[in-house]
Amino acid sequence: MAGILDSVNQRTQLVGQNRLELLLFKLVGRQRFGINVFKVREVLQCPRLTKLPKQDKFIKGVAHIRGQTISVIDLSKATGGPAITETENCFVIIAEYNRAVQGFLVSNVERIINLRWKDVMPPPEGAGKSSYLTAVTDIDGDMVSILDVEKILNEINPVSTELSEEVIDIRVGEKLGDKLVMIVDDSTVARNQVRRALEPLGIKMVLAKNGQDALDQLLAIEAQCEYCITEKVALLISDIEMPEMDGYTLTAEVKANERMRNLPVILHTSLSGVFNNAMVEKVGANDFIPKFHPDELATAVKKWLKMDEEE
């Protein structure tokens, strides 16, 4: 166990080509779950938790870790399962999502595995709206579920998608006409957050559930264009972590295609840091916006749409 915990920080610095590393864990029962190591700051034995009055029912308590007060979410209860009752032998995964640090209480932490995004599949269609899965994969003959953490966090503390008055500009859509903005994200919640945030700009949007879906749609649209895809698509906004094809690979595919390379790409993700800045430059993305601040996203969208029109 110590080897797993000590290696998390080192492994978060790894750069993969359409690959990811999952930290495997269990909640209540035998089902195995995974979280991308790039989101993980550290894993530690569950510390003493303090319950606060009127805290959300999914918050097990708060912990003071390295000078910071962190809310610890019972990940089993938050996904519709039974609550984790005994915390003495449990672990807390400290992770950063959408510019905030959270703790996830889990029963057991297993190991870190390296795999290809193309081996990670979207959840079964029959999972329904109540599903908290964003992807699934097979490890040693067992299905591992990758949780839609953004959905979980949004249910506990909903993210505002409202734009400030000074950012709203319906003329953006009027100038754009019938051109589309494509939004790519494997999380239904995240896709809808982006869509709602950009609606006040009056732009027309098309959605894709992962990088492969986006590339397939772009190639189909490109085939209908006379010269360049920007005749029909003005901007691509993509998450990075997605099953089948990640955002880095999607961007590289777009920029390598002669008829699509002029399409501006904004990578919009909860990942952050110098590592991402290097990868943004490497794959040729035009911008990088950490999730989720609607004004920042809308401002970047306005910037790149105007640049596209001027060209």
SULDA-V943827 format. One line per field, one symbol per residue. ss: DSSP state (a for helix, b for strand, c for the rest). phi: phi as a letter, one per 30 degrees, with the letter a starting at -180 (. if undefined). burial: + if it has 9 or more other ideal C-beta (glycine too) atoms within 8 Angstrom, else -. A space follows every 50 residues. Layout:
# SULDA-V943827
ss->???
phi->???
burial->???
This chain:
# SULDA-V943827
ss->caaaaaaaaaacccccccbbbbbbbbcccccbbbbbaaabbbbbbccccb ccccccccbbbbbbbccbbbbbbbaaaaccccccccccccbbbbbbbccb bbbbbbcbbbbbbbbbaaacbcccaaacccccbbbbbbbccbbbbbbcaa aaaaaaccccccccccccccaaaaaacccbbbbbcccaaaaaaaaaaaac cccbbbbbccaaaaaaaaaaaaccccccaaacbbbbbbccccccccaaaa aaaaaacccccccbbbbbbccccaaaaaaaaaacccbbbbcccaaaaaaa aaaaaaaaaac
phi->.edddddeddddcdccchbbbccdabccjcdcbbbddddcdabbeeddcc dcdidedcddlcbcbhibcbdccdddddcicdddccceccbbccbcbhib cbccdbdaccacbcacddcccddeeddidddcccabacbhicdcccdddd ddddddbeddcdcdedcdaddeddddiddccccbaddeddedddeddced didcbbcbcaddeddddddddedcddbbdddbbcaccbdcdbdiadddde ddddddcecbddddbcdbaddajdededdedddjddabbddbbedddddd ddedddddddd
burial->---++-+++-++-----++++++++++----+++++++++--++-++-+- ----+--++++++-+----++++++++++----+--+--++++++++++- +++++++-+--++-+-+--++++--------++++++++----+++++++ ++++-+--+---+---++-+-++--+--+++++++++-+++-+++-++-+ +++++++++++++++-++--++--+---++-+++++++++++++++++++ +++++-+-+++-+++++++++---++++++--+++-+++++++++-++++ +++++-+++--
